[in-house]
């Protein structure tokens, strides 16, 4: 129910709402980094091309997910947005298994593909 306020923003453009979400997320991320005392610098990320490319791809995927979520809510498609937020973690797990060659444990497999006794 956290994103339901988007539908009440009259005349809210998708780009402006997305920028609002990004601008609110960046200070929160920086605060969490300071709280956890992690000193990962951006220039260190630039030195490792593989990590930099992975961060760019992850950022683009987040833009796609957030844009589709905001679009669905501002166009009164709350059920579609809820389904998307349910499927998103499953999609991320699939991407990790395919591209990063992640192996799921038995309990993780049960969590992702639950078997219901009939």
C-alpha positions in Angstrom: 0.0 0.0 0.0 3.1 2.2 0.1 2.8 3.3 -3.5 -0.9 4.0 -3.6 -0.3 7.8 -3.1 1.0 8.0 -6.7 -2.5 7.7 -8.1 -3.6 10.8 -6.2 -0.9 13.0 -7.8 -3.0 14.8 -10.4 -1.1 15.6 -13.6 2.0 13.9 -12.3 4.3 13.0 -15.1 6.1 9.7 -15.0 9.6 11.2 -15.3 9.0 13.7 -12.4 7.7 10.9 -10.2 10.6 8.7 -11.1 13.1 11.5 -10.3 11.3 12.1 -7.0 11.8 8.5 -6.1 15.4 8.5 -7.1 16.1 11.8 -5.2 14.6 10.3 -2.1 16.5 7.1 -2.4 20.0 8.5 -2.8 20.2 10.2 0.6 18.8 7.1 2.2 21.4 5.0 0.5 24.2 7.4 1.5 23.0 7.4 5.1 22.9 3.7 5.2 26.5 3.6 3.9 27.7 6.0 6.6 25.8 4.1 9.2 27.4 0.8 8.1 30.8 2.5 7.7 31.3 1.2 4.2 33.7 3.4 2.3 33.2 2.2 -1.3 34.2 5.1 -3.5 32.9 5.7 -7.0 36.4 5.9 -8.4 37.1 2.4 -7.2 34.0 1.2 -9.1 35.3 2.9 -12.2 38.5 0.9 -12.0 36.7 -2.4 -12.2 34.9 -2.5 -15.6 32.9 -5.6 -14.8 31.5 -4.2 -11.6 30.8 -0.9 -13.3 28.9 -2.6 -16.2 26.9 -4.7 -13.7 25.9 -1.6 -11.8 24.8 0.2 -15.0 22.7 -2.8 -16.0 21.2 -3.1 -12.5 20.4 0.6 -12.5 18.7 0.4 -15.9 16.6 -2.6 -14.8 15.6 -0.6 -11.7 14.5 2.3 -13.9 12.4 -0.1 -15.9 10.8 -1.7 -12.9 10.1 1.7 -11.1 8.8 3.3 -14.3 6.4 0.4 -14.9 5.2 0.5 -11.3 4.6 4.2 -11.3 2.9 4.0 -14.7 0.6 1.3 -13.5 -0.4 3.2 -10.3 -0.9 6.5 -12.0 -3.2 4.8 -14.6 -5.3 3.1 -11.9 -3.9 -0.4 -12.5 -3.1 -1.2 -8.9 -3.7 -4.9 -9.4 -1.3 -5.0 -12.2 1.3 -3.2 -10.1 0.8 -5.6 -7.3 1.3 -8.6 -9.6 4.5 -6.9 -11.0 5.9 -6.5 -7.5 5.1 -10.1 -6.7 6.8 -11.3 -9.9 9.8 -9.0 -9.7 11.8 -11.0 -7.0 11.2 -14.2 -9.0 12.5 -12.5 -12.1 15.6 -11.3 -10.3 16.2 -14.9 -9.0 15.9 -16.1 -12.6 18.4 -13.5 -13.8 20.8 -14.6 -11.1 20.5 -18.2 -12.0 20.9 -17.6 -15.8 23.5 -14.9 -15.9 25.5 -15.3 -12.7 25.2 -19.1 -12.6 23.7 -19.1 -9.0 22.7 -22.4 -7.6 19.6 -22.6 -5.5 19.5 -24.7 -2.3 16.7 -27.1 -1.7 14.9 -24.6 0.6 15.4 -21.8 -1.9 13.9 -24.0 -4.6 10.9 -24.7 -2.4 10.5 -21.0 -1.7 10.6 -20.0 -5.4 8.6 -23.0 -6.7 6.3 -24.0 -3.9 4.6 -27.3 -4.1 1.0 -27.3 -2.8 -0.4 -30.6 -1.5 -3.9 -31.1 -3.0 
